[in-house]
C-alpha cells in the first residue's frame, strides 16, 4: 500500500498518530457524508470528500508536515484526524482535530491526540503559537480547546468570519 515516506509517527499512551494513507479513505468518506462534518463544511458528496482527503495528504507533500490520522495503539483503524494545518490562504498556522464516529467521543482520544500534535508543532516544528478555528456552535470542540489551555483571541484573523479563534501558546506545551 502506498504511504508518505519519511513522515513521523507519534505515540501516546493509547494512540498512534501517523500520516493519513489510502487505508483511511473509507472512514474519511463515511465521516464527511454525515452531519458530524457540518463544522468542517460538510456534509460532502463523494467528490468533495475525495478532495478534502487529498488536501490532507497533499499538505504533507507540500509542507513536509500535516494532520495526523490517529488510531488506537495496535490498530490501523483511523478514529479521526488531528494536527498542524496551514493551507494556502490560511491566516495562521492551525491545530485542528476531528473525531470521525460518535462511538469514539467521550473517551479522551481527541484530547490525547491534540496534546501530542501541539507538542509536535511546538517542539519539532518550532512553532511559538498556533490557533484553532472553531464554529461557534461546535460546543464539544470549544470545550476541547479550553481543556487544552487555549484562550479565545477575538482579534485574530480567521478564514471564516463566523469562526471563533482559540490561541495555543508554546508555554502550554511544557
Secondary structure, 3 states (H helix, E strand, C coil): CCCCCCCCCEECCCEEEEECCHHHHHHHHHHHCCHHHHHHCCCCCHHHHHHHHHHHHHHHHHHCCCEEEEEECCCCCEEEEEEEECCCCCCCCEEEEEECCHHHCCCCHHHHHHHHHHHHHHHHCCCCEEEEEECCCCHHHHHHHHHCCCEECCCCCCCCCCCEEEEEEHHHHC
